[in-house]
Amino acid sequence: MITHAVSAQIAPGKELEAIEFTRDFSAHLKSKGLATPRAWQNQYGDQVDRILWTWEFDSLAVFEEWHTAALADEGVQQRLKAMVDIFVPGTTHVMALKEVV
């Protein structure tokens, strides 16, 4: 099992836009038959107002197939470019996590 995780800091005053972005992004992925993320917003700690998107994949190969298809999609590319107006540039973190325990 592989968990793909992406997080980004919401720009000041853009919380509603970030939530709408997440809904739109998920709906677009679903419309293309691609796996959709679960989305989380940090409510306390040193990273308040950060959104975390997570996807679960059976294997690294399945993740790579999804990732290639997602990045090849023009709608995904348009949405990724729109992130700059909603999230603080340079705060995006991307991870592929493997459960160890």
N, CA, C and O atoms as a Tinker XYZ file with bonds, in Angstrom:
   404  protein
     1  N      0.854000   -1.181000    0.000000    73     2
     2  CA     0.000000    0.000000    0.000000    64     1     3
     3  C      0.895000    1.238000    0.000000    63     2     4     5
     4  O      1.842000    1.335000    0.780000    81     3
     5  N      0.582000    2.168000   -0.877000    73     3     6
     6  CA     1.298000    3.439000   -0.979000    64     5     7
     7  C      0.302000    4.569000   -0.723000    63     6     8     9
     8  O     -0.790000    4.587000   -1.291000    81     7
     9  N      0.686000    5.506000    0.132000    73     7    10
    10  CA    -0.111000    6.712000    0.338000    64     9    11
    11  C      0.618000    7.860000   -0.339000    63    10    12    13
    12  O      1.767000    8.160000   -0.015000    81    11
    13  N     -0.052000    8.489000   -1.270000    73    11    14
    14  CA     0.474000    9.691000   -1.922000    64    13    15
    15  C     -0.123000   10.871000   -1.173000    63    14    16    17
    16  O     -1.340000   10.953000   -1.011000    81    15
    17  N      0.716000   11.776000   -0.720000    73    15    18
    18  CA     0.244000   12.920000    0.055000    64    17    19
    19  C      0.832000   14.211000   -0.507000    63    18    20    21
    20  O      2.013000   14.277000   -0.848000    81    19
    21  N     -0.010000   15.224000   -0.595000    73    19    22
    22  CA     0.399000   16.552000   -1.043000    64    21    23
    23  C     -0.196000   17.550000   -0.063000    63    22    24    25
    24  O     -1.377000   17.473000    0.275000    81    23
    25  N      0.630000   18.489000    0.393000    73    23    26
    26  CA     0.094000   19.533000    1.272000    64    25    27
    27  C      0.556000   20.894000    0.781000    63    26    28    29
    28  O      1.583000   21.020000    0.114000    81    27
    29  N     -0.230000   21.916000    1.128000    73    27    30
    30  CA     0.110000   23.292000    0.760000    64    29    31
    31  C     -0.508000   24.246000    1.776000    63    30    32    33
    32  O     -1.592000   23.996000    2.303000    81    31
    33  N      0.189000   25.327000    2.037000    73    31    34
    34  CA    -0.277000   26.367000    2.956000    64    33    35
    35  C     -1.270000   27.274000    2.236000    63    34    36    37
    36  O     -0.977000   27.796000    1.160000    81    35
    37  N     -2.443000   27.458000    2.834000    73    35    38
    38  CA    -3.465000   28.332000    2.258000    64    37    39
    39  C     -3.007000   29.782000    2.398000    63    38    40    41
    40  O     -2.548000   30.186000    3.467000    81    39
    41  N     -3.127000   30.561000    1.332000    73    39    42
    42  CA    -2.784000   31.986000    1.378000    64    41    43
    43  C     -3.755000   32.708000    2.316000    63    42    44    45
    44  O     -4.911000   32.307000    2.445000    81    43
    45  N     -3.285000   33.768000    2.967000    73    43    46
    46  CA    -4.157000   34.519000    3.877000    64    45    47
    47  C     -5.451000   34.956000    3.186000    63    46    48    49
    48  O     -5.432000   35.499000    2.082000    81    47
    49  N     -6.571000   34.704000    3.865000    73    47    50
    50  CA    -7.874000   35.104000    3.337000    64    49    51
    51  C     -8.417000   34.223000    2.231000    63    50    52    53
    52  O     -9.433000   34.565000    1.626000    81    51
    53  N     -7.768000   33.091000    1.941000    73    51    54
    54  CA    -8.167000   32.241000    0.812000    64    53    55
    55  C     -8.717000   30.879000    1.238000    63    54    56    57
    56  O     -8.740000   29.946000    0.435000    81    55
    57  N     -9.158000   30.757000    2.491000    73    55    58
    58  CA    -9.619000   29.459000    2.986000    64    57    59
    59  C    -10.801000   28.919000    2.168000    63    58    60    61
    60  O    -10.797000   27.752000    1.774000    81    59
    61  N    -11.798000   29.750000    1.917000    73    59    62
    62  CA   -12.958000   29.277000    1.147000    64    61    63
    63  C    -12.565000   28.886000   -0.271000    63    62    64    65
    64  O    -13.056000   27.890000   -0.803000    81    63
    65  N    -11.678000   29.669000   -0.884000    73    63    66
    66  CA   -11.203000   29.343000   -2.232000    64    65    67
    67  C    -10.434000   28.023000   -2.235000    63    66    68    69
    68  O    -10.532000   27.249000   -3.188000    81    67
    69  N     -9.668000   27.764000   -1.168000    73    67    70
    70  CA    -8.909000   26.516000   -1.069000    64    69    71
    71  C     -9.840000   25.315000   -0.966000    63    70    72    73
    72  O     -9.585000   24.273000   -1.569000    81    71
    73  N    -10.912000   25.461000   -0.206000    73    71    74
    74  CA   -11.876000   24.372000   -0.077000    64    73    75
    75  C    -12.598000   24.162000   -1.407000    63    74    76    77
    76  O    -12.803000   23.021000   -1.822000    81    75
    77  N    -12.981000   25.239000   -2.074000    73    75    78
    78  CA   -13.626000   25.122000   -3.383000    64    77    79
    79  C    -12.662000   24.510000   -4.409000    63    78    80    81
    80  O    -13.071000   23.675000   -5.216000    81    79
    81  N    -11.398000   24.913000   -4.383000    73    79    82
    82  CA   -10.394000   24.323000   -5.264000    64    81    83
    83  C    -10.347000   22.808000   -5.057000    63    82    84    85
    84  O    -10.325000   22.041000   -6.020000    81    83
    85  N    -10.333000   22.390000   -3.798000    73    83    86
    86  CA   -10.255000   20.971000   -3.468000    64    85    87
    87  C    -11.470000   20.223000   -3.994000    63    86    88    89
    88  O    -11.333000   19.135000   -4.553000    81    87
    89  N    -12.646000   20.790000   -3.823000    73    87    90
    90  CA   -13.869000   20.153000   -4.342000    64    89    91
    91  C    -13.824000   20.044000   -5.869000    63    90    92    93
    92  O    -14.145000   18.999000   -6.435000    81    91
    93  N    -13.423000   21.134000   -6.525000    73    91    94
    94  CA   -13.358000   21.159000   -7.984000    64    93    95
    95  C    -12.315000   20.171000   -8.505000    63    94    96    97
    96  O    -12.566000   19.444000   -9.466000    81    95
    97  N    -11.148000   20.150000   -7.867000    73    95    98
    98  CA   -10.068000   19.258000   -8.273000    64    97    99
    99  C    -10.519000   17.803000   -8.142000    63    98   100   101
   100  O    -10.302000   16.999000   -9.049000    81    99
   101  N    -11.140000   17.468000   -7.026000    73    99   102
   102  CA   -11.622000   16.101000   -6.809000    64   101   103
   103  C    -12.686000   15.727000   -7.830000    63   102   104   105
   104  O    -12.664000   14.625000   -8.378000    81   103
   105  N    -13.619000   16.640000   -8.089000    73   103   106
   106  CA   -14.675000   16.376000   -9.073000    64   105   107
   107  C    -14.080000   16.162000  -10.461000    63   106   108   109
   108  O    -14.533000   15.292000  -11.205000    81   107
   109  N    -13.072000   16.947000  -10.807000    73   107   110
   110  CA   -12.443000   16.782000  -12.120000    64   109   111
   111  C    -11.766000   15.416000  -12.221000    63   110   112   113
   112  O    -11.935000   14.714000  -13.218000    81   111
   113  N    -11.009000   15.039000  -11.207000    73   111   114
   114  CA   -10.360000   13.728000  -11.227000    64   113   115
   115  C    -11.396000   12.619000  -11.372000    63   114   116   117
   116  O    -11.217000   11.693000  -12.163000    81   115
   117  N    -12.475000   12.717000  -10.610000    73   115   118
   118  CA   -13.530000   11.704000  -10.672000    64   117   119
   119  C    -14.135000   11.641000  -12.068000    63   118   120   121
   120  O    -14.407000   10.554000  -12.579000    81   119
   121  N    -14.351000   12.809000  -12.693000    73   119   122
   122  CA   -14.939000   12.834000  -14.034000    64   121   123
   123  C    -14.036000   12.169000  -15.070000    63   122   124   125
   124  O    -14.511000   11.726000  -16.116000    81   123
   125  N    -12.756000   12.100000  -14.785000    73   123   126
   126  CA   -11.794000   11.472000  -15.701000    64   125   127
   127  C    -11.530000   10.013000  -15.338000    63   126   128   129
   128  O    -10.708000    9.350000  -15.970000    81   127
   129  N    -12.231000    9.516000  -14.319000    73   127   130
   130  CA   -12.033000    8.131000  -13.902000    64   129   131
   131  C    -10.758000    7.918000  -13.109000    63   130   132   133
   132  O    -10.266000    6.794000  -13.007000    81   131
   133  N    -10.224000    8.987000  -12.550000    73   131   134
   134  CA    -8.986000    8.912000  -11.782000    64   133   135
   135  C     -9.289000    8.915000  -10.284000    63   134   136   137
   136  O    -10.301000    9.462000   -9.845000    81   135
   137  N     -8.406000    8.302000   -9.516000    73   135   138
   138  CA    -8.577000    8.260000   -8.059000    64   137   139
   139  C     -8.672000    9.679000   -7.501000    63   138   140   141
   140  O     -7.961000   10.583000   -7.940000    81   139
   141  N     -9.559000    9.856000   -6.531000    73   139   142
   142  CA    -9.759000   11.163000   -5.906000    64   141   143
   143  C     -9.179000   11.153000   -4.495000    63   142   144   145
   144  O     -9.110000   10.101000   -3.859000    81   143
   145  N     -8.759000   12.329000   -4.001000    73   143   146
   146  CA    -8.131000   12.364000   -2.690000    64   145   147
   147  C     -9.125000   12.522000   -1.545000    63   146   148   149
   148  O    -10.260000   12.962000   -1.726000    81   147
   149  N     -8.658000   12.152000   -0.380000    73   147   150
   150  CA    -9.287000   12.619000    0.850000    64   149   151
   151  C     -8.582000   13.928000    1.156000    63   150   152   153
   152  O     -7.394000   14.069000    0.865000    81   151
   153  N     -9.278000   14.873000    1.729000    73   151   154
   154  CA    -8.681000   16.185000    1.998000    64   153   155
   155  C     -8.830000   16.519000    3.473000    63   154   156   157
   156  O     -9.859000   16.247000    4.090000    81   155
   157  N     -7.783000   17.111000    4.020000    73   155   158
   158  CA    -7.716000   17.443000    5.435000    64   157   159
   159  C     -7.232000   18.876000    5.582000    63   158   160   161
   160  O     -6.393000   19.332000    4.805000    81   159
   161  N     -7.754000   19.586000    6.572000    73   159   162
   162  CA    -7.248000   20.925000    6.882000    64   161   163
   163  C     -6.742000   20.923000    8.310000    63   162   164   165
   164  O     -7.468000   20.556000    9.234000    81   163
   165  N     -5.491000   21.334000    8.493000    73   163   166
   166  CA    -4.905000   21.395000    9.824000    64   165   167
   167  C     -5.581000   22.496000   10.635000    63   166   168   169
   168  O     -5.748000   23.615000   10.149000    81   167
   169  N     -5.965000   22.186000   11.851000    73   167   170
   170  CA    -6.692000   23.122000   12.696000    64   169   171
   171  C     -5.867000   23.688000   13.852000    63   170   172   173
   172  O     -6.281000   24.657000   14.488000    81   171
   173  N     -4.709000   23.096000   14.128000    73   171   174
   174  CA    -3.871000   23.611000   15.215000    64   173   175
   175  C     -2.425000   23.202000   14.974000    63   174   176   177
   176  O     -2.132000   22.411000   14.077000    81   175
   177  N     -1.527000   23.749000   15.784000    73   175   178
   178  CA    -0.104000   23.437000   15.645000    64   177   179
   179  C      0.608000   24.503000   14.845000    63   178   180   181
   180  O      0.102000   25.611000   14.673000    81   179
   181  N      1.787000   24.159000   14.356000    73   179   182
   182  CA     2.610000   25.153000   13.662000    64   181   183
   183  C      2.303000   25.274000   12.176000    63   182   184   185
   184  O      2.921000   26.087000   11.488000    81   183
   185  N      1.375000   24.495000   11.675000    73   183   186
   186  CA     1.035000   24.537000   10.249000    64   185   187
   187  C     -0.461000   24.780000   10.049000    63   186   188   189
   188  O     -1.088000   24.130000    9.211000    81   187
   189  N     -1.033000   25.708000   10.811000    73   187   190
   190  CA    -2.460000   25.998000   10.699000    64   189   191
   191  C     -2.756000   26.514000    9.292000    63   190   192   193
   192  O     -1.946000   27.208000    8.677000    81   191
   193  N     -3.921000   26.158000    8.815000    73   191   194
   194  CA    -4.378000   26.551000    7.480000    64   193   195
   195  C     -3.571000   25.904000    6.362000    63   194   196   197
   196  O     -3.347000   26.506000    5.312000    81   195
   197  N     -3.149000   24.701000    6.596000    73   195   198
   198  CA    -2.509000   23.876000    5.569000    64   197   199
   199  C     -3.498000   22.799000    5.172000    63   198   200   201
   200  O     -4.143000   22.198000    6.031000    81   199
   201  N     -3.623000   22.549000    3.874000    73   199   202
   202  CA    -4.482000   21.456000    3.395000    64   201   203
   203  C     -3.585000   20.291000    2.997000    63   202   204   205
   204  O     -2.525000   20.467000    2.396000    81   203
   205  N     -4.042000   19.107000    3.347000    73   203   206
   206  CA    -3.349000   17.874000    3.003000    64   205   207
   207  C     -4.309000   17.018000    2.188000    63   206   208   209
   208  O     -5.431000   16.749000    2.616000    81   207
   209  N     -3.864000   16.598000    1.024000    73   207   210
   210  CA    -4.633000   15.683000    0.172000    64   209   211
   211  C     -3.934000   14.336000    0.214000    63   210   212   213
   212  O     -2.713000   14.270000    0.079000    81   211
   213  N     -4.693000   13.256000    0.398000    73   211   214
   214  CA    -4.088000   11.925000    0.428000    64   213   215
   215  C     -4.841000   10.974000   -0.500000    63   214   216   217
   216  O     -6.063000   11.040000   -0.631000    81   215
   217  N     -4.090000   10.107000   -1.126000    73   215   218
   218  CA    -4.615000    9.054000   -1.988000    64   217   219
   219  C     -3.994000    7.737000   -1.533000    63   218   220   221
   220  O     -2.842000    7.707000   -1.100000    81   219
   221  N     -4.749000    6.662000   -1.629000    73   219   222
   222  CA    -4.238000    5.328000   -1.310000    64   221   223
   223  C     -4.159000    4.503000   -2.593000    63   222   224   225
   224  O     -5.109000    4.458000   -3.374000    81   223
   225  N     -3.017000    3.855000   -2.797000    73   223   226
   226  CA    -2.817000    3.012000   -3.968000    64   225   227
   227  C     -2.287000    1.656000   -3.529000    63   226   228   229
   228  O     -1.541000    1.562000   -2.554000    81   227
   229  N     -2.672000    0.602000   -4.249000    73   227   230
   230  CA    -2.260000   -0.755000   -3.883000    64   229   231
   231  C     -0.763000   -0.985000   -4.030000    63   230   232   233
   232  O     -0.184000   -1.809000   -3.322000    81   231
   233  N     -0.136000   -0.254000   -4.950000    73   231   234
   234  CA     1.298000   -0.452000   -5.180000    64   233   235
   235  C      1.899000    0.812000   -5.800000    63   234   236   237
   236  O      1.179000    1.709000   -6.239000    81   235
   237  N      3.208000    0.861000   -5.825000    73   235   238
   238  CA     3.893000    1.977000   -6.464000    64   237   239
   239  C      3.580000    2.015000   -7.959000    63   238   240   241
   240  O      3.456000    3.092000   -8.542000    81   239
   241  N      3.453000    0.849000   -8.576000    73   239   242
   242  CA     3.130000    0.796000  -10.008000    64   241   243
   243  C      1.752000    1.404000  -10.287000    63   242   244   245
   244  O      1.588000    2.128000  -11.269000    81   243
   245  N      0.770000    1.123000   -9.441000    73   243   246
   246  CA    -0.572000    1.684000   -9.617000    64   245   247
   247  C     -0.522000    3.198000   -9.427000    63   246   248   249
   248  O     -1.152000    3.944000  -10.176000    81   247
   249  N      0.234000    3.649000   -8.418000    73   247   250
   250  CA     0.399000    5.087000   -8.211000    64   249   251
   251  C      1.026000    5.744000   -9.436000    63   250   252   253
   252  O      0.543000    6.777000   -9.900000    81   251
   253  N      2.100000    5.154000   -9.964000    73   251   254
   254  CA     2.792000    5.740000  -11.114000    64   253   255
   255  C      1.879000    5.822000  -12.334000    63   254   256   257
   256  O      1.944000    6.792000  -13.089000    81   255
   257  N      1.040000    4.829000  -12.533000    73   255   258
   258  CA     0.081000    4.843000  -13.648000    64   257   259
   259  C     -0.910000    6.001000  -13.468000    63   258   260   261
   260  O     -1.174000    6.751000  -14.408000    81   259
   261  N     -1.453000    6.138000  -12.253000    73   259   262
   262  CA    -2.384000    7.233000  -11.950000    64   261   263
   263  C     -1.691000    8.587000  -12.115000    63   262   264   265
   264  O     -2.250000    9.505000  -12.716000    81   263
   265  N     -0.493000    8.706000  -11.588000    73   263   266
   266  CA     0.254000    9.977000  -11.625000    64   265   267
   267  C      0.518000   10.410000  -13.064000    63   266   268   269
   268  O      0.353000   11.581000  -13.405000    81   267
   269  N      0.923000    9.474000  -13.895000    73   267   270
   270  CA     1.182000    9.775000  -15.303000    64   269   271
   271  C     -0.093000   10.252000  -15.989000    63   270   272   273
   272  O     -0.072000   11.238000  -16.726000    81   271
   273  N     -1.205000    9.553000  -15.750000    73   271   274
   274  CA    -2.482000    9.939000  -16.362000    64   273   275
   275  C     -2.954000   11.299000  -15.853000    63   274   276   277
   276  O     -3.435000   12.123000  -16.631000    81   275
   277  N     -2.817000   11.533000  -14.554000    73   275   278
   278  CA    -3.268000   12.807000  -13.976000    64   277   279
   279  C     -2.465000   13.971000  -14.539000    63   278   280   281
   280  O     -3.042000   14.989000  -14.920000    81   279
   281  N     -1.152000   13.838000  -14.596000    73   279   282
   282  CA    -0.322000   14.942000  -15.083000    64   281   283
   283  C     -0.475000   15.178000  -16.581000    63   282   284   285
   284  O     -0.180000   16.269000  -17.070000    81   283
   285  N     -0.929000   14.172000  -17.306000    73   283   286
   286  CA    -1.147000   14.331000  -18.748000    64   285   287
   287  C     -2.472000   15.028000  -19.057000    63   286   288   289
   288  O     -2.706000   15.443000  -20.192000    81   287
   289  N     -3.333000   15.157000  -18.057000    73   287   290
   290  CA    -4.655000   15.731000  -18.263000    64   289   291
   291  C     -4.588000   17.259000  -18.240000    63   290   292   293
   292  O     -4.064000   17.847000  -17.294000    81   291
   293  N     -5.123000   17.898000  -19.285000    73   291   294
   294  CA    -5.087000   19.367000  -19.390000    64   293   295
   295  C     -5.840000   20.036000  -18.249000    63   294   296   297
   296  O     -5.402000   21.069000  -17.741000    81   295
   297  N     -6.966000   19.460000  -17.841000    73   295   298
   298  CA    -7.735000   20.028000  -16.733000    64   297   299
   299  C     -6.962000   20.009000  -15.425000    63   298   300   301
   300  O     -7.038000   20.955000  -14.641000    81   299
   301  N     -6.226000   18.947000  -15.191000    73   299   302
   302  CA    -5.372000   18.881000  -13.993000    64   301   303
   303  C     -4.300000   19.961000  -14.078000    63   302   304   305
   304  O     -4.041000   20.656000  -13.096000    81   303
   305  N     -3.677000   20.106000  -15.246000    73   303   306
   306  CA    -2.637000   21.123000  -15.407000    64   305   307
   307  C     -3.184000   22.530000  -15.147000    63   306   308   309
   308  O     -2.531000   23.341000  -14.492000    81   307
   309  N     -4.377000   22.814000  -15.660000    73   307   310
   310  CA    -4.988000   24.128000  -15.428000    64   309   311
   311  C     -5.229000   24.360000  -13.943000    63   310   312   313
   312  O     -4.983000   25.455000  -13.437000    81   311
   313  N     -5.705000   23.343000  -13.245000    73   311   314
   314  CA    -5.975000   23.476000  -11.821000    64   313   315
   315  C     -4.682000   23.637000  -11.018000    63   314   316   317
   316  O     -4.641000   24.410000  -10.061000    81   315
   317  N     -3.644000   22.924000  -11.397000    73   315   318
   318  CA    -2.365000   23.077000  -10.696000    64   317   319
   319  C     -1.814000   24.495000  -10.860000    63   318   320   321
   320  O     -1.254000   25.058000   -9.920000    81   319
   321  N     -1.973000   25.064000  -12.050000    73   319   322
   322  CA    -1.525000   26.448000  -12.278000    64   321   323
   323  C     -2.332000   27.437000  -11.441000    63   322   324   325
   324  O     -1.801000   28.456000  -11.001000    81   323
   325  N     -3.610000   27.142000  -11.221000    73   323   326
   326  CA    -4.474000   28.037000  -10.432000    64   325   327
   327  C     -4.101000   28.037000   -8.950000    63   326   328   329
   328  O     -4.479000   28.950000   -8.216000    81   327
   329  N     -3.371000   27.031000   -8.513000    73   327   330
   330  CA    -2.998000   26.952000   -7.093000    64   329   331
   331  C     -2.205000   28.169000   -6.638000    63   330   332   333
   332  O     -2.272000   28.540000   -5.466000    81   331
   333  N     -1.461000   28.793000   -7.531000    73   331   334
   334  CA    -0.599000   29.911000   -7.156000    64   333   335
   335  C     -1.393000   31.083000   -6.593000    63   334   336   337
   336  O     -0.855000   31.873000   -5.817000    81   335
   337  N     -2.655000   31.207000   -6.967000    73   335   338
   338  CA    -3.497000   32.293000   -6.469000    64   337   339
   339  C     -4.183000   31.956000   -5.153000    63   338   340   341
   340  O     -4.769000   32.833000   -4.518000    81   339
   341  N     -4.115000   30.690000   -4.733000    73   339   342
   342  CA    -4.852000   30.231000   -3.557000    64   341   343
   343  C     -3.923000   29.780000   -2.430000    63   342   344   345
   344  O     -4.238000   29.938000   -1.250000    81   343
   345  N     -2.788000   29.223000   -2.805000    73   343   346
   346  CA    -1.840000   28.683000   -1.834000    64   345   347
   347  C     -0.532000   29.470000   -1.892000    63   346   348   349
   348  O     -0.186000   30.033000   -2.930000    81   347
   349  N      0.186000   29.507000   -0.783000    73   347   350
   350  CA     1.435000   30.249000   -0.702000    64   349   351
   351  C      2.503000   29.524000   -1.530000    63   350   352   353
   352  O      2.819000   28.367000   -1.252000    81   351
   353  N      3.059000   30.197000   -2.543000    73   351   354
   354  CA     4.093000   29.564000   -3.367000    64   353   355
   355  C      5.264000   29.074000   -2.498000    63   354   356   357
   356  O      5.664000   29.730000   -1.537000    81   355
   357  N      5.787000   27.923000   -2.862000    73   355   358
   358  CA     6.934000   27.370000   -2.150000    64   357   359
   359  C      6.578000   26.572000   -0.902000    63   358   360   361
   360  O      7.473000   26.099000   -0.201000    81   359
   361  N      5.279000   26.413000   -0.608000    73   359   362
   362  CA     4.890000   25.682000    0.606000    64   361   363
   363  C      4.328000   24.300000    0.314000    63   362   364   365
   364  O      3.869000   23.615000    1.229000    81   363
   365  N      4.355000   23.880000   -0.938000    73   363   366
   366  CA     3.806000   22.581000   -1.304000    64   365   367
   367  C      4.814000   21.480000   -0.975000    63   366   368   369
   368  O      5.998000   21.588000   -1.294000    81   367
   369  N      4.330000   20.436000   -0.340000    73   367   370
   370  CA     5.143000   19.258000   -0.026000    64   369   371
   371  C      4.468000   18.044000   -0.649000    63   370   372   373
   372  O      3.259000   17.860000   -0.509000    81   371
   373  N      5.248000   17.217000   -1.335000    73   371   374
   374  CA     4.733000   16.025000   -1.993000    64   373   375
   375  C      5.462000   14.807000   -1.422000    63   374   376   377
   376  O      6.688000   14.798000   -1.312000    81   375
   377  N      4.685000   13.777000   -1.059000    73   375   378
   378  CA     5.293000   12.575000   -0.468000    64   377   379
   379  C      4.631000   11.329000   -1.023000    63   378   380   381
   380  O      3.453000   11.342000   -1.380000    81   379
   381  N      5.393000   10.263000   -1.091000    73   379   382
   382  CA     4.867000    8.925000   -1.339000    64   381   383
   383  C      5.254000    8.114000   -0.103000    63   382   384   385
   384  O      6.436000    7.867000    0.135000    81   383
   385  N      4.264000    7.705000    0.675000    73   383   386
   386  CA     4.502000    7.086000    1.963000    64   385   387
   387  C      4.224000    5.591000    1.909000    63   386   388   389
   388  O      3.250000    5.144000    1.305000    81   387
   389  N      5.091000    4.839000    2.547000    73   387   390
   390  CA     4.927000    3.391000    2.656000    64   389   391
   391  C      4.778000    3.055000    4.130000    63   390   392   393
   392  O      5.602000    3.464000    4.947000    81   391
   393  N      3.745000    2.321000    4.472000    73   391   394
   394  CA     3.522000    1.950000    5.859000    64   393   395
   395  C      4.604000    0.984000    6.321000    63   394   396   397
   396  O      4.921000    0.018000    5.627000    81   395
   397  N      5.170000    1.248000    7.496000    73   395   398
   398  CA     6.268000    0.408000    7.989000    64   397   399
   399  C      5.897000   -0.393000    9.229000    63   398   400   401
   400  O      6.614000   -1.326000    9.590000    81   399
   401  N      4.819000   -0.060000    9.875000    73   399   402
   402  CA     4.402000   -0.813000   11.073000    64   401   403
   403  C      2.939000   -1.175000   10.939000    63   402   404
   404  O      2.377000   -1.811000   11.831000    81   403
